[in-house]
Amino acid sequence: MRYQRPKGTADILPEEAKKWTYVEETARMLFNDYRYQEIRTPMFENFDVFSRTSGDTSDVVTKEMYDFKDKGDRHISLRPEGTAGVVRAFVENKLYGPEHQRPVKVFYMGSMFRYERPQSGRQREFHQIGVEAFGSDEPELDVEVIAMGMDLLRHFGLKDIRLEINSLGDAASRDAYRQALIDYLDPHFDELSKDSQVRLHKNPLRVLDSKDKKDKEIVKGAPSILDYLNDDSKKHFERVKALLDTLQIPYVIDPDMVRGLDYYTHTIFEIMVDSKALGEGYTTICAGGRYNGLVEQLGGPEMPGIGFGLGMERLMLLMEAQGVKFPVLDQLDAYVVGIGEQTSVETLKIVQALRANGFAADRDYLDRKPKAQFKTANKLNAQYTITIGESELKSQTANVKSMASGKEINVPIDKIVHDFDSIITSNFND
């Protein structure tokens, strides 16, 4: 029987995996510059971790969650996003304690799972890179997180980047806006989609995020949340805008922007990239915001937080569409060619010695003729070939050749094994 991967998943083959590794390592280096440390949480959590934090009217909970009962009859969910699990880990491991420097800054990378219709750049198993920072309510931290997201996309080589921001205000502002939105939408109740009808009195902000065409038309005339921000919320948002201006980070205010999950407060943002090459306009690649009540929701103390997430699959598509050049990360330093059966043991010893000294080295394992071995070395873009035949075996020497210049020298095998770097430096770095 022939098996196939489950629908909505993908095999990331070696050539593509090299690009993924480059993206992940680039992110790690940048996050380190901003003093964010890696955190790794389980791929599955108690169902309530996500249902409680995402909101019972969100698509994630009502339609997309991979949840099941395990053999101990525990209600388990595969993680549909990264933030809730990180917050649970933050609370459970008491990272809010006085021994931890605030803000506590972490990042994560890994698989997420949502049951939705697979499409380009969106799978049922997908991968996210994200950051979270806890312990500061200052607008300066909002701007740092936004700036880091912009910085990250530029490090990936993406161009035509646009930042859109909005504020959802604090709890009091949201409550005032919530009622205004209900008052506006109630007369249109029968025209709304079934999902929006369910959400209207539970979380009317989710109606603004509806993908239904008729819903979109109705909400065009809805009041703006920016008109319902109280003084503290206005002050926070004004400070964010002023700091972005100071850092010369252009932005567009989108008063209709809401987040798909219920835990966001104050600053929210989306970083978009022009995707004309994919037949689209600007598309969101990175999104996030502040969530000041989430730590308390999961049993922790009052503790503000902010973060963002970006989808790897979508990122890779956009990088390819914009023609981003990926660096060669797996350069082969030396390919060892053996001529004659007697040389096999010696070539294996040379290859292993080179690897032990930090060089990427390879040799033939198919008992092929020298011509085929040289052809492979060329195909693998080896920087140097090291050739040993029966006469070289007797004299304990080998021929080292630069594949770029064609220059070739004969040197003792012992020198190659113990000091290959000096051979290259003194003979080939003209």
MITI-422493 format. One record per residue (C-alpha): residue in one letter; residue number from 1; x, y, z. Coordinates in steps of 0.2 Angstrom, whole numbers, plus 5000, padded with zeros to 4 digits. Each point is the difference from the previous one (the first is absolute). Layout:
N
+---+-----+------+------+------+
! r !   k !    X !    Y !    Z !
+---+-----+------+------+------+
! A ! NUM !    X !    Y !    Z !
...
+---+-----+------+------+------+
END
This chain:
430
+---+-----+------+------+------+
! r !   k !    X !    Y !    Z !
+---+-----+------+------+------+
! M !   1 ! 5000 ! 5000 ! 5000 !
! R !   2 ! 5006 ! 5017 ! 4996 !
! Y !   3 ! 4998 ! 5013 ! 5013 !
! Q !   4 ! 4998 ! 5019 ! 4998 !
! R !   5 ! 5002 ! 5014 ! 5012 !
! P !   6 ! 4984 ! 5006 ! 5009 !
! K !   7 ! 4990 ! 5014 ! 4991 !
! G !   8 ! 5006 ! 5017 ! 5005 !
! T !   9 ! 5018 ! 4995 ! 5004 !
! A !  10 ! 5016 ! 5002 ! 4990 !
! D !  11 ! 5017 ! 4991 ! 4999 !
! I !  12 ! 5014 ! 5012 ! 5001 !
! L !  13 ! 5013 ! 4992 ! 4989 !
! P !  14 ! 5019 ! 5003 ! 5003 !
! E !  15 ! 5002 ! 5014 ! 4987 !
! E !  16 ! 4985 ! 5010 ! 5007 !
! A !  17 ! 5005 ! 4996 ! 5018 !
! K !  18 ! 5016 ! 5009 ! 4997 !
! K !  19 ! 4990 ! 5016 ! 4997 !
! W !  20 ! 4990 ! 4997 ! 5015 !
! T !  21 ! 5016 ! 4998 ! 5011 !
! Y !  22 ! 5006 ! 5016 ! 4993 !
! V !  23 ! 4984 ! 5009 ! 5005 !
! E !  24 ! 5000 ! 4992 ! 5017 !
! E !  25 ! 5018 ! 5004 ! 5004 !
! T !  26 ! 4998 ! 5018 ! 4993 !
! A !  27 ! 4986 ! 5002 ! 5012 !
! R !  28 ! 5010 ! 4993 ! 5015 !
! M !  29 ! 5014 ! 5012 ! 4997 !
! L !  30 ! 4989 ! 5015 ! 4999 !
! F !  31 ! 4990 ! 4995 ! 5015 !
! N !  32 ! 5016 ! 4998 ! 5010 !
! D !  33 ! 5005 ! 5018 ! 4995 !
! Y !  34 ! 4983 ! 5006 ! 5008 !
! R !  35 ! 5004 ! 4989 ! 5015 !
! Y !  36 ! 4986 ! 4987 ! 4997 !
! Q !  37 ! 5003 ! 4982 ! 5006 !
! E !  38 ! 4993 ! 4985 ! 4992 !
! I !  39 ! 4985 ! 4990 ! 5009 !
! R !  40 ! 4994 ! 4983 ! 4995 !
! T !  41 ! 4982 ! 4995 ! 5005 !
! P !  42 ! 4991 ! 4984 ! 4997 !
! M !  43 ! 4991 ! 4997 ! 4983 !
! F !  44 ! 4984 ! 4996 ! 5010 !
! E !  45 ! 4992 ! 5008 ! 5015 !
! N !  46 ! 4984 ! 4998 ! 5011 !
! F !  47 ! 4986 ! 5006 ! 4989 !
! D !  48 ! 4995 ! 5014 ! 5012 !
! V !  49 ! 5017 ! 5008 ! 4997 !
! F !  50 ! 4994 ! 5005 ! 4982 !
! S !  51 ! 4981 ! 5000 ! 5002 !
! R !  52 ! 5001 ! 5012 ! 5015 !
! T !  53 ! 5013 ! 5012 ! 4993 !
! S !  54 ! 4995 ! 5000 ! 4981 !
! G !  55 ! 4981 ! 5003 ! 5005 !
! D !  56 ! 4986 ! 4988 ! 4997 !
! T !  57 ! 4994 ! 5010 ! 4984 !
! S !  58 ! 5016 ! 5000 ! 4991 !
! D !  59 ! 5002 ! 4989 ! 4985 !
! V !  60 ! 5015 ! 4991 ! 5008 !
! V !  61 ! 4989 ! 4993 ! 5014 !
! T !  62 ! 4984 ! 4998 ! 4990 !
! K !  63 ! 5006 ! 4993 ! 4984 !
! E !  64 ! 5019 ! 4997 ! 4999 !
! M !  65 ! 5006 ! 4992 ! 5016 !
! Y !  66 ! 5008 ! 4983 ! 4999 !
! D !  67 ! 4993 ! 4993 ! 5017 !
! F !  68 ! 4998 ! 4983 ! 5007 !
! K !  69 ! 4998 ! 4989 ! 5015 !
! D !  70 ! 5016 ! 4991 ! 5005 !
! K !  71 ! 5001 ! 4982 ! 5008 !
! G !  72 ! 4998 ! 5009 ! 5017 !
! D !  73 ! 4984 ! 5008 ! 4994 !
! R !  74 ! 5009 ! 5017 ! 5000 !
! H !  75 ! 4994 ! 5013 ! 4988 !
! I !  76 ! 5015 ! 5004 ! 4990 !
! S !  77 ! 5003 ! 5012 ! 4985 !
! L !  78 ! 5015 ! 5002 ! 4988 !
! R !  79 ! 5006 ! 5018 ! 5001 !
! P !  80 ! 4991 ! 5011 ! 4987 !
! E !  81 ! 5011 ! 5015 ! 5005 !
! G !  82 ! 5015 ! 5004 ! 5010 !
! T !  83 ! 4996 ! 5013 ! 5013 !
! A !  84 ! 4988 ! 4991 ! 5011 !
! G !  85 ! 5012 ! 4985 ! 5003 !
! V !  86 ! 5014 ! 5013 ! 5004 !
! V !  87 ! 4990 ! 5009 ! 5012 !
! R !  88 ! 4995 ! 4984 ! 5009 !
! A !  89 ! 5018 ! 4995 ! 5001 !
! F !  90 ! 5004 ! 5018 ! 5007 !
! V !  91 ! 4987 ! 4998 ! 5013 !
! E !  92 ! 5004 ! 4982 ! 5005 !
! N !  93 ! 5019 ! 5003 ! 5001 !
! K !  94 ! 4998 ! 5016 ! 5010 !
! L !  95 ! 5010 ! 5010 ! 4987 !
! Y !  96 ! 4992 ! 5015 ! 5008 !
! G !  97 ! 5010 ! 4998 ! 5016 !
! P !  98 ! 5012 ! 5014 ! 5006 !
! E !  99 ! 5015 ! 4989 ! 4995 !
! H ! 100 ! 4995 ! 5003 ! 4981 !
! Q ! 101 ! 5005 ! 5016 ! 4992 !
! R ! 102 ! 4985 ! 5010 ! 4993 !
! P ! 103 ! 4995 ! 5000 ! 4987 !
! V ! 104 ! 5001 ! 4981 ! 4997 !
! K ! 105 ! 5003 ! 4998 ! 4982 !
! V ! 106 ! 4998 ! 4984 ! 4991 !
! F ! 107 ! 4998 ! 4993 ! 4982 !
! Y ! 108 ! 4994 ! 4983 ! 4993 !
! M ! 109 ! 5000 ! 4991 ! 4984 !
! G ! 110 ! 4990 ! 4984 ! 4996 !
! S ! 111 ! 4985 ! 4991 ! 4992 !
! M ! 112 ! 4982 ! 5006 ! 5003 !
! F ! 113 ! 4984 ! 4991 ! 4995 !
! R ! 114 ! 4984 ! 5006 ! 4994 !
! Y ! 115 ! 4986 ! 4991 ! 4991 !
! E ! 116 ! 4996 ! 5011 ! 4985 !
! R ! 117 ! 5000 ! 4999 ! 4981 !
! P ! 118 ! 5017 ! 4998 ! 4994 !
! Q ! 119 ! 5006 ! 5013 ! 4988 !
! S ! 120 ! 5016 ! 5008 ! 4994 !
! G ! 121 ! 5011 ! 5005 ! 5015 !
! R ! 122 ! 4987 ! 4994 ! 5012 !
! Q ! 123 ! 5000 ! 4981 ! 5006 !
! R ! 124 ! 4992 ! 4991 ! 5014 !
! E ! 125 ! 5017 ! 4997 ! 5007 !
! F ! 126 ! 5009 ! 5017 ! 4998 !
! H ! 127 ! 5015 ! 5008 ! 5008 !
! Q ! 128 ! 5002 ! 5016 ! 5010 !
! I ! 129 ! 5014 ! 5011 ! 5007 !
! G ! 130 ! 4994 ! 5011 ! 5014 !
! V ! 131 ! 5006 ! 5011 ! 5014 !
! E ! 132 ! 4992 ! 5005 ! 5017 !
! A ! 133 ! 5005 ! 5013 ! 5013 !
! F ! 134 ! 4993 ! 5001 ! 5017 !
! G ! 135 ! 5001 ! 5012 ! 5014 !
! S ! 136 ! 4999 ! 5018 ! 4993 !
! D ! 137 ! 4985 ! 5010 ! 4995 !
! E ! 138 ! 5011 ! 5014 ! 4992 !
! P ! 139 ! 4996 ! 5005 ! 4982 !
! E ! 140 ! 5019 ! 4999 ! 4997 !
! L ! 141 ! 4999 ! 4981 ! 5001 !
! D ! 142 ! 4985 ! 5000 ! 4987 !
! V ! 143 ! 5012 ! 5009 ! 4988 !
! E ! 144 ! 5015 ! 4989 ! 5004 !
! V ! 145 ! 4989 ! 4985 ! 4995 !
! I ! 146 ! 4994 ! 5008 ! 4984 !
! A ! 147 ! 5017 ! 5006 ! 4995 !
! M ! 148 ! 5007 ! 4983 ! 5003 !
! G ! 149 ! 4987 ! 4992 ! 4988 !
! M ! 150 ! 5004 ! 5013 ! 4987 !
! D ! 151 ! 5018 ! 4997 ! 5002 !
! L ! 152 ! 4998 ! 4981 ! 4999 !
! L ! 153 ! 4991 ! 5001 ! 4983 !
! R ! 154 ! 5014 ! 5011 ! 4993 !
! H ! 155 ! 5013 ! 4988 ! 5006 !
! F ! 156 ! 4991 ! 4987 ! 4990 !
! G ! 157 ! 5002 ! 5011 ! 4985 !
! L ! 158 ! 4982 ! 5005 ! 4998 !
! K ! 159 ! 4995 ! 5017 ! 4992 !
! D ! 160 ! 4985 ! 5010 ! 4998 !
! I ! 161 ! 4995 ! 4998 ! 5019 !
! R ! 162 ! 4985 ! 5010 ! 5007 !
! L ! 163 ! 4996 ! 5002 ! 5018 !
! E ! 164 ! 4981 ! 5002 ! 5006 !
! I ! 165 ! 4996 ! 5003 ! 5018 !
! N ! 166 ! 4984 ! 5003 ! 5010 !
! S ! 167 ! 4995 ! 5001 ! 5019 !
! L ! 168 ! 4987 ! 4989 ! 5008 !
! G ! 169 ! 5002 ! 5010 ! 5016 !
! D ! 170 ! 4999 ! 4994 ! 5018 !
! A ! 171 ! 4985 ! 4990 ! 5007 !
! A ! 172 ! 4990 ! 5015 ! 5004 !
! S ! 173 ! 5002 ! 5007 ! 4982 !
! R ! 174 ! 4996 ! 4983 ! 4993 !
! D ! 175 ! 4984 ! 4999 ! 5010 !
! A ! 176 ! 4994 ! 5017 ! 4994 !
! Y ! 177 ! 5004 ! 4995 ! 4982 !
! R ! 178 ! 4992 ! 4983 ! 5002 !
! Q ! 179 ! 4983 ! 5008 ! 5004 !
! A ! 180 ! 5001 ! 5013 ! 4986 !
! L ! 181 ! 5004 ! 4986 ! 4988 !
! I ! 182 ! 4985 ! 4989 ! 5006 !
! D ! 183 ! 4989 ! 5015 ! 4999 !
! Y ! 184 ! 5006 ! 5003 ! 4982 !
! L ! 185 ! 4999 ! 4981 ! 4994 !
! D ! 186 ! 4984 ! 4995 ! 5009 !
! P ! 187 ! 4988 ! 5008 ! 4986 !
! H ! 188 ! 5010 ! 4990 ! 4987 !
! F ! 189 ! 4999 ! 4983 ! 5010 !
! D ! 190 ! 4990 ! 4991 ! 4987 !
! E ! 191 ! 5012 ! 5005 ! 4986 !
! L ! 192 ! 5015 ! 4994 ! 5009 !
! S ! 193 ! 5008 ! 4983 ! 4997 !
! K ! 194 ! 4996 ! 4986 ! 5013 !
! D ! 195 ! 5017 ! 5001 ! 5007 !
! S ! 196 ! 4998 ! 5019 ! 5003 !
! Q ! 197 ! 4983 ! 4998 ! 5007 !
! V ! 198 ! 5008 ! 4988 ! 5013 !
! R ! 199 ! 5014 ! 5012 ! 5004 !
! L ! 200 ! 4990 ! 5016 ! 5001 !
! H ! 201 ! 4995 ! 5000 ! 5018 !
! K ! 202 ! 5015 ! 4990 ! 5006 !
! N ! 203 ! 5014 ! 5009 ! 4991 !
! P ! 204 ! 4995 ! 5012 ! 4987 !
! L ! 205 ! 5018 ! 5005 ! 4996 !
! R ! 206 ! 5001 ! 4983 ! 4991 !
! V ! 207 ! 4986 ! 5006 ! 4988 !
! L ! 208 ! 5012 ! 5013 ! 4993 !
! D ! 209 ! 5012 ! 4986 ! 4996 !
! S ! 210 ! 4987 ! 4990 ! 4990 !
! K ! 211 ! 5005 ! 4994 ! 4983 !
! D ! 212 ! 4982 ! 4999 ! 4994 !
! K ! 213 ! 4997 ! 5013 ! 4986 !
! K ! 214 ! 4983 ! 5006 ! 5007 !
! D ! 215 ! 5007 ! 5002 ! 5017 !
! K ! 216 ! 5015 ! 5010 ! 4993 !
! E ! 217 ! 4987 ! 5012 ! 4992 !
! I ! 218 ! 4990 ! 5002 ! 5016 !
! V ! 219 ! 5015 ! 5004 ! 5011 !
! K ! 220 ! 5007 ! 5014 ! 4988 !
! G ! 221 ! 4989 ! 5012 ! 5009 !
! A ! 222 ! 5003 ! 4994 ! 5017 !
! P ! 223 ! 5007 ! 5012 ! 5013 !
! S ! 224 ! 5019 ! 5000 ! 5002 !
! I ! 225 ! 5008 ! 4994 ! 5016 !
! L ! 226 ! 5012 ! 5015 ! 5000 !
! D ! 227 ! 4985 ! 5011 ! 5004 !
! Y ! 228 ! 4997 ! 4990 ! 5016 !
! L ! 229 ! 5018 ! 5000 ! 5008 !
! N ! 230 ! 5000 ! 5007 ! 5017 !
! D ! 231 ! 5014 ! 5012 ! 5005 !
! D ! 232 ! 5013 ! 4987 ! 5006 !
! S ! 233 ! 4997 ! 4990 ! 4984 !
! K ! 234 ! 5002 ! 5015 ! 4989 !
! K ! 235 ! 5016 ! 5005 ! 5009 !
! H ! 236 ! 5007 ! 4983 ! 4997 !
! F ! 237 ! 4996 ! 5000 ! 4982 !
! E ! 238 ! 5007 ! 5018 ! 4997 !
! R ! 239 ! 5016 ! 4995 ! 5008 !
! V ! 240 ! 5002 ! 4985 ! 4989 !
! K ! 241 ! 4997 ! 5010 ! 4984 !
! A ! 242 ! 5012 ! 5014 ! 5006 !
! L ! 243 ! 5014 ! 4986 ! 5004 !
! L ! 244 ! 4997 ! 4993 ! 4983 !
! D ! 245 ! 5002 ! 5017 ! 4992 !
! T ! 246 ! 5016 ! 5002 ! 5010 !
! L ! 247 ! 5007 ! 4984 ! 4993 !
! Q ! 248 ! 4995 ! 5005 ! 4983 !
! I ! 249 ! 4989 ! 4985 ! 4998 !
! P ! 250 ! 4986 ! 5004 ! 4988 !
! Y ! 251 ! 4982 ! 4993 ! 5005 !
! V ! 252 ! 4982 ! 5001 ! 4995 !
! I ! 253 ! 4986 ! 5001 ! 5013 !
! D ! 254 ! 4987 ! 4987 ! 4996 !
! P ! 255 ! 4985 ! 5003 ! 5011 !
! D ! 256 ! 4991 ! 4984 ! 4994 !
! M ! 257 ! 5014 ! 4989 ! 5005 !
! V ! 258 ! 4996 ! 4987 ! 5013 !
! R ! 259 ! 5009 ! 4984 ! 5005 !
! G ! 260 ! 4993 ! 4983 ! 4998 !
! L ! 261 ! 5003 ! 4995 ! 5018 !
! D ! 262 ! 4991 ! 5008 ! 5015 !
! Y ! 263 ! 5014 ! 5004 ! 5011 !
! Y ! 264 ! 5007 ! 5015 ! 4992 !
! T ! 265 ! 5000 ! 5018 ! 5007 !
! H ! 266 ! 5007 ! 5017 ! 4996 !
! T ! 267 ! 5013 ! 4999 ! 4986 !
! I ! 268 ! 4997 ! 4988 ! 4986 !
! F ! 269 ! 5009 ! 4999 ! 4983 !
! E ! 270 ! 5003 ! 4991 ! 4984 !
! I ! 271 ! 5015 ! 5000 ! 4989 !
! M ! 272 ! 4996 ! 4998 ! 4982 !
! V ! 273 ! 5010 ! 4996 ! 4985 !
! D ! 274 ! 4996 ! 5004 ! 4981 !
! S ! 275 ! 4996 ! 4983 ! 4992 !
! K ! 276 ! 4996 ! 5005 ! 4982 !
! A ! 277 ! 5011 ! 4986 ! 4994 !
! L ! 278 ! 4987 ! 4988 ! 5009 !
! G ! 279 ! 4986 ! 5009 ! 4991 !
! E ! 280 ! 4995 ! 5009 ! 5016 !
! G ! 281 ! 5002 ! 5018 ! 5007 !
! Y ! 282 ! 5007 ! 5003 ! 5017 !
! T ! 283 ! 4999 ! 4984 ! 5011 !
! T ! 284 ! 5003 ! 4999 ! 5019 !
! I ! 285 ! 5015 ! 4990 ! 5005 !
! C ! 286 ! 5003 ! 5005 ! 5018 !
! A ! 287 ! 4986 ! 5005 ! 5013 !
! G ! 288 ! 4999 ! 5003 ! 5018 !
! G ! 289 ! 4996 ! 5011 ! 5014 !
! R ! 290 ! 4998 ! 5003 ! 5019 !
! Y ! 291 ! 4991 ! 4989 ! 5011 !
! N ! 292 ! 5000 ! 5007 ! 5018 !
! G ! 293 ! 4987 ! 4988 ! 5008 !
! L ! 294 ! 5006 ! 4983 ! 4993 !
! V ! 295 ! 5012 ! 4995 ! 5014 !
! E ! 296 ! 4986 ! 5003 ! 5013 !
! Q ! 297 ! 4988 ! 4989 ! 4989 !
! L ! 298 ! 5012 ! 4986 ! 5002 !
! G ! 299 ! 5002 ! 5001 ! 5018 !
! G ! 300 ! 5015 ! 5012 ! 5002 !
! P ! 301 ! 5002 ! 5017 ! 5007 !
! E ! 302 ! 4995 ! 5017 ! 4992 !
! M ! 303 ! 5013 ! 5000 ! 4987 !
! P ! 304 ! 5000 ! 5010 ! 4983 !
! G ! 305 ! 5006 ! 4991 ! 4984 !
! I ! 306 ! 5003 ! 5003 ! 4982 !
! G ! 307 ! 5006 ! 4990 ! 4985 !
! F ! 308 ! 4999 ! 4995 ! 4982 !
! G ! 309 ! 4999 ! 4984 ! 4989 !
! L ! 310 ! 5004 ! 4997 ! 4982 !
! G ! 311 ! 4997 ! 4985 ! 4989 !
! M ! 312 ! 5015 ! 4991 ! 4992 !
! E ! 313 ! 4990 ! 4993 ! 4985 !
! R ! 314 ! 4994 ! 5017 ! 4995 !
! L ! 315 ! 5017 ! 5008 ! 5003 !
! M ! 316 ! 5009 ! 4987 ! 4989 !
! L ! 317 ! 4987 ! 5003 ! 4986 !
! L ! 318 ! 5003 ! 5019 ! 5001 !
! M ! 319 ! 5019 ! 4998 ! 5000 !
! E ! 320 ! 4999 ! 4989 ! 4985 !
! A ! 321 ! 4988 ! 5012 ! 4991 !
! Q ! 322 ! 5011 ! 5015 ! 5003 !
! G ! 323 ! 5015 ! 4991 ! 4994 !
! V ! 324 ! 5010 ! 4999 ! 5016 !
! K ! 325 ! 5017 ! 4992 ! 4998 !
! F ! 326 ! 5004 ! 4987 ! 5014 !
! P ! 327 ! 5018 ! 4998 ! 5005 !
! V ! 328 ! 5009 ! 4984 ! 4998 !
! L ! 329 ! 5000 ! 4993 ! 5017 !
! D ! 330 ! 5007 ! 4982 ! 4996 !
! Q ! 331 ! 5016 ! 5004 ! 4991 !
! L ! 332 ! 5010 ! 4984 ! 4997 !
! D ! 333 ! 5018 ! 5004 ! 5004 !
! A ! 334 ! 5008 ! 4985 ! 4994 !
! Y ! 335 ! 4996 ! 4984 ! 4990 !
! V ! 336 ! 5013 ! 4986 ! 5002 !
! V ! 337 ! 5002 ! 4989 ! 4984 !
! G ! 338 ! 5008 ! 4983 ! 5002 !
! I ! 339 ! 5007 ! 4991 ! 4985 !
! G ! 340 ! 5001 ! 4981 ! 5003 !
! E ! 341 ! 4993 ! 4989 ! 5013 !
! Q ! 342 ! 5015 ! 5001 ! 5011 !
! T ! 343 ! 4997 ! 5019 ! 5003 !
! S ! 344 ! 4982 ! 4998 ! 5008 !
! V ! 345 ! 5006 ! 4999 ! 5018 !
! E ! 346 ! 5012 ! 5015 ! 4998 !
! T ! 347 ! 4986 ! 5011 ! 4992 !
! L ! 348 ! 4988 ! 4995 ! 5014 !
! K ! 349 ! 5013 ! 5005 ! 5013 !
! I ! 350 ! 5004 ! 5017 ! 4991 !
! V ! 351 ! 4981 ! 5004 ! 4999 !
! Q ! 352 ! 4997 ! 4997 ! 5018 !
! A ! 353 ! 5016 ! 5010 ! 5005 !
! L ! 354 ! 4994 ! 5015 ! 4990 !
! R ! 355 ! 4983 ! 4999 ! 5008 !
! A ! 356 ! 5007 ! 4999 ! 5017 !
! N ! 357 ! 5010 ! 5016 ! 4996 !
! G ! 358 ! 4984 ! 5009 ! 4995 !
! F ! 359 ! 5000 ! 4998 ! 4981 !
! A ! 360 ! 4985 ! 4993 ! 4990 !
! A ! 361 ! 5007 ! 4985 ! 4991 !
! D ! 362 ! 4994 ! 4986 ! 4990 !
! R ! 363 ! 5006 ! 4985 ! 4989 !
! D ! 364 ! 4993 ! 4987 ! 4989 !
! Y ! 365 ! 4990 ! 4985 ! 5007 !
! L ! 366 ! 4994 ! 4992 ! 4984 !
! D ! 367 ! 5017 ! 4992 ! 4995 !
! R ! 368 ! 5000 ! 5011 ! 4984 !
! K ! 369 ! 5014 ! 5004 ! 4988 !
! P ! 370 ! 5011 ! 5016 ! 5002 !
! K ! 371 ! 4991 ! 5009 ! 4986 !
! A ! 372 ! 4983 ! 4998 ! 5009 !
! Q ! 373 ! 5007 ! 5006 ! 5016 !
! F ! 374 ! 5007 ! 5016 ! 4993 !
! K ! 375 ! 4983 ! 5003 ! 4991 !
! T ! 376 ! 4992 ! 4998 ! 5017 !
! A ! 377 ! 5012 ! 5012 ! 5008 !
! N ! 378 ! 4996 ! 5013 ! 4987 !
! K ! 379 ! 4981 ! 4997 ! 5002 !
! L ! 380 ! 5002 ! 5003 ! 5018 !
! N ! 381 ! 5010 ! 5016 ! 4998 !
! A ! 382 ! 5014 ! 4994 ! 5010 !
! Q ! 383 ! 5013 ! 5013 ! 5004 !
! Y ! 384 ! 5014 ! 4988 ! 4999 !
! T ! 385 ! 5003 ! 4982 ! 4994 !
! I ! 386 ! 5013 ! 4989 ! 5009 !
! T ! 387 ! 5006 ! 4985 ! 4989 !
! I ! 388 ! 5009 ! 4985 ! 5006 !
! G ! 389 ! 5005 ! 4986 ! 4989 !
! E ! 390 ! 5012 ! 4985 ! 5003 !
! S ! 391 ! 5016 ! 5010 ! 4997 !
! E ! 392 ! 4994 ! 5013 ! 5012 !
! L ! 393 ! 4995 ! 4987 ! 5013 !
! K ! 394 ! 5018 ! 4993 ! 4999 !
! S ! 395 ! 5008 ! 5018 ! 5002 !
! Q ! 396 ! 4986 ! 5005 ! 5013 !
! T ! 397 ! 4996 ! 5015 ! 4990 !
! A ! 398 ! 4984 ! 5007 ! 4991 !
! N ! 399 ! 4996 ! 5012 ! 4986 !
! V ! 400 ! 4990 ! 5015 ! 5006 !
! K ! 401 ! 4992 ! 5010 ! 4986 !
! S ! 402 ! 4990 ! 5016 ! 5001 !
! M ! 403 ! 4984 ! 4998 ! 4989 !
! A ! 404 ! 4999 ! 5019 ! 4997 !
! S ! 405 ! 5018 ! 5003 ! 4994 !
! G ! 406 ! 5005 ! 4983 ! 4994 !
! K ! 407 ! 5016 ! 5002 ! 5010 !
! E ! 408 ! 5007 ! 4983 ! 5007 !
! I ! 409 ! 5013 ! 4995 ! 5012 !
! N ! 410 ! 5007 ! 4984 ! 5008 !
! V ! 411 ! 5001 ! 5000 ! 5019 !
! P ! 412 ! 5002 ! 4987 ! 5014 !
! I ! 413 ! 4984 ! 4992 ! 5006 !
! D ! 414 ! 5005 ! 5003 ! 5018 !
! K ! 415 ! 5000 ! 5019 ! 4996 !
! I ! 416 ! 4983 ! 4998 ! 4993 !
! V ! 417 ! 4994 ! 4991 ! 5015 !
! H ! 418 ! 5007 ! 5012 ! 5013 !
! D ! 419 ! 5001 ! 5017 ! 4991 !
! F ! 420 ! 4989 ! 5001 ! 4985 !
! D ! 421 ! 4996 ! 5018 ! 5003 !
! S ! 422 ! 5019 ! 5006 ! 4999 !
! I ! 423 ! 5001 ! 4990 ! 4983 !
! I ! 424 ! 4986 ! 5011 ! 4993 !
! T ! 425 ! 5006 ! 5016 ! 5008 !
! S ! 426 ! 5018 ! 4998 ! 4994 !
! N ! 427 ! 4997 ! 4993 ! 4982 !
! F ! 428 ! 4983 ! 5005 ! 4994 !
! N ! 429 ! 4996 ! 5018 ! 5007 !
! D ! 430 ! 5008 ! 5010 ! 4987 !
+---+-----+------+------+------+
END
